[in-house]
Amino acid sequence: MTAPSFPVSEIVASRRPHRKDAARNYDALLAAAREAFAEHGAEASLEDIARRAGVGIGTLYRNFPTRRHLFESVYADEVNTLVRVAQEVADREPWEALTAWLDRFAGYMVTKRAVREALNDESEIFAACRESMYAAGGPLFARAQEAGEAREDMDFTDLLRMIAGITATAFDDDVQRDRVLSIALDGVRVSR
């Protein structure tokens, strides 16, 4: 059986350079941008991103000709990671698989907030990312519902909005965020 194809995975693969050294620089720039956007929002300095990645500004512009291209690439890469995580946890017990994926989803929301300011919801990237995220995470939630471990009176969109709302709040640290997420997920889990 072959793994399903996701639109976002195809976008990410088409943008990533094939040469090893160029791919390394590209990956370093994405990681640096993700970090800078999480710290400084959409206004993060491109020069700072290049510095963090250990490359020159010219290398950044060769890979990402515009700020928007960088935002789209970071966003697509984050959603592609969510797709991979869904595939990696799919064999776990239903509730464990769902919560492992939601933990990564909560981390993704930090990047999404910063990047969303700069991108339009109707862009091709957003449409492909949304489709891929629902195709990857939705079955995990459905499986938890079918196993009687997640509430039947909610859908996947409700779940994602709940997590997005929680992660939009400022927390003292990751421990507090994880505790609040755990409390919220207790409301999603069917009591046994």
C-alpha positions in Angstrom: 0.0 0.0 0.0 1.4 3.4 -0.9 1.3 6.4 1.3 -1.4 9.0 0.4 -0.2 12.0 -1.5 -1.0 15.4 0.0 -1.0 18.7 -2.0 1.2 20.4 0.5 3.9 17.7 0.3 4.0 18.2 -3.5 4.4 22.0 -3.0 7.2 21.6 -0.5 9.0 19.0 -2.7 8.8 21.3 -5.7 10.3 24.3 -3.9 13.2 22.5 -2.1 16.4 22.5 -4.1 17.9 19.1 -5.2 21.6 19.8 -4.7 22.6 18.8 -1.2 24.4 22.0 -0.3 21.5 24.1 -1.6 19.0 21.9 0.2 21.0 22.3 3.4 20.9 26.1 3.1 17.2 26.0 2.2 16.4 23.9 5.3 18.5 26.1 7.5 16.7 29.2 6.3 13.3 27.7 6.9 14.3 26.7 10.5 15.8 30.2 11.1 12.7 31.9 9.7 10.4 29.7 11.8 12.3 30.7 14.9 12.4 34.4 14.0 8.7 34.5 13.2 7.9 32.8 16.5 9.9 35.4 18.3 9.2 38.6 16.3 6.1 37.9 14.2 5.8 38.8 10.6 8.1 41.7 10.9 11.2 39.6 11.6 14.3 40.8 9.9 15.4 39.0 6.8 19.0 39.8 7.6 18.5 38.3 11.0 17.0 35.1 9.4 20.0 34.8 7.0 22.4 35.3 9.9 20.7 32.7 12.1 20.9 30.3 9.2 24.6 30.9 8.7 24.2 32.2 5.1 24.4 35.5 3.3 21.3 37.6 2.4 21.9 36.7 -1.2 21.4 33.0 -0.5 18.1 33.9 1.3 16.9 35.9 -1.8 18.0 33.1 -4.2 15.8 30.7 -2.3 13.0 33.1 -1.4 12.8 36.0 -3.9 10.2 37.8 -1.8 9.2 37.9 1.8 5.8 36.4 0.8 7.6 33.4 -0.8 9.5 32.9 2.5 6.2 33.1 4.5 4.5 30.6 2.2 7.4 28.2 2.3 7.6 28.2 6.1 3.9 27.7 6.4 3.8 24.9 3.8 6.8 23.2 5.6 5.0 23.4 8.9 1.9 21.8 7.5 3.9 19.2 5.8 5.4 18.3 9.2 1.9 17.9 10.5 1.2 15.5 7.7 4.3 13.5 8.4 3.4 13.4 12.2 -0.1 12.1 11.4 1.5 9.3 9.3 4.0 8.5 12.0 1.5 8.2 14.8 -1.3 6.5 12.8 -0.4 3.0 14.2 -0.7 4.1 17.8 -3.9 3.6 19.9 -6.5 6.1 18.7 -6.5 8.6 21.6 -2.7 8.5 21.8 -2.3 9.1 18.1 -4.7 12.0 18.2 -3.1 13.7 21.2 0.4 13.3 19.7 -0.8 15.0 16.5 -2.6 17.7 18.4 0.6 18.4 20.4 2.4 19.1 17.2 -0.6 21.1 15.9 -0.3 23.4 19.0 3.3 24.1 18.2 2.4 24.8 14.6 -0.1 27.4 15.7 2.8 29.7 16.9 4.2 29.9 13.4 0.8 30.1 11.8 -0.1 33.3 13.7 3.0 35.1 12.6 2.8 34.0 9.0 -1.0 34.4 8.6 -0.6 38.2 9.0 1.3 38.3 5.8 -0.7 35.8 3.7 -4.2 35.8 2.2 -6.6 33.0 3.2 -7.5 32.4 -0.4 -4.0 31.8 -1.6 -3.2 28.5 -3.3 -0.8 27.6 -0.4 -3.5 28.1 2.2 -6.0 25.9 0.2 -3.4 23.1 -0.2 -2.4 23.3 3.4 -5.9 23.2 4.7 -6.8 20.3 2.5 -3.6 18.4 3.6 -4.1 19.1 7.3 -7.7 17.9 7.3 -6.8 14.8 5.2 -4.0 14.0 7.6 -5.5 14.9 11.0 -9.1 14.3 10.4 -8.8 10.5 10.2 -7.0 10.5 13.6 -10.0 12.2 15.2 -12.5 10.0 13.4 -10.6 6.9 14.6 -10.7 8.2 18.2 -14.5 8.8 17.9 -15.0 5.4 16.4 -13.1 3.8 19.3 -15.4 5.6 21.7 -12.6 7.8 23.0 -13.6 11.2 21.6 -16.9 13.0 21.8 -19.3 12.3 19.0 -21.0 15.7 19.3 -18.1 17.6 17.8 -16.3 17.5 14.5 -12.6 18.0 13.5 -13.1 21.7 12.7 -14.5 22.2 16.3 -11.4 20.5 17.7 -8.9 22.5 15.6 -10.7 25.8 16.5 -10.6 24.9 20.2 -6.8 24.2 20.1 -6.2 27.3 18.0 -8.1 29.4 20.5 -6.1 28.0 23.4 -2.8 28.5 21.7 -3.6 32.1 20.8 -3.3 32.9 24.5 0.0 33.9 26.0 1.3 31.4 28.5 4.0 31.8 31.2 5.8 28.8 29.6 5.3 25.6 27.7 4.5 23.6 30.8 1.5 25.9 31.5 0.4 25.7 27.8 0.6 21.9 27.9 -1.4 21.8 31.2 -4.2 24.0 29.7 -4.3 21.8 26.5 -4.5 18.7 28.7 -7.5 20.2 30.6 -9.2 21.1 27.3 -8.6 17.6 25.8 -10.1 16.1 29.0 -13.3 17.8 27.7 -13.0 16.1 24.4 -12.2 12.6 25.7 -15.1 10.4 26.6 -15.0 9.3 30.2 -14.3 5.7 30.8 
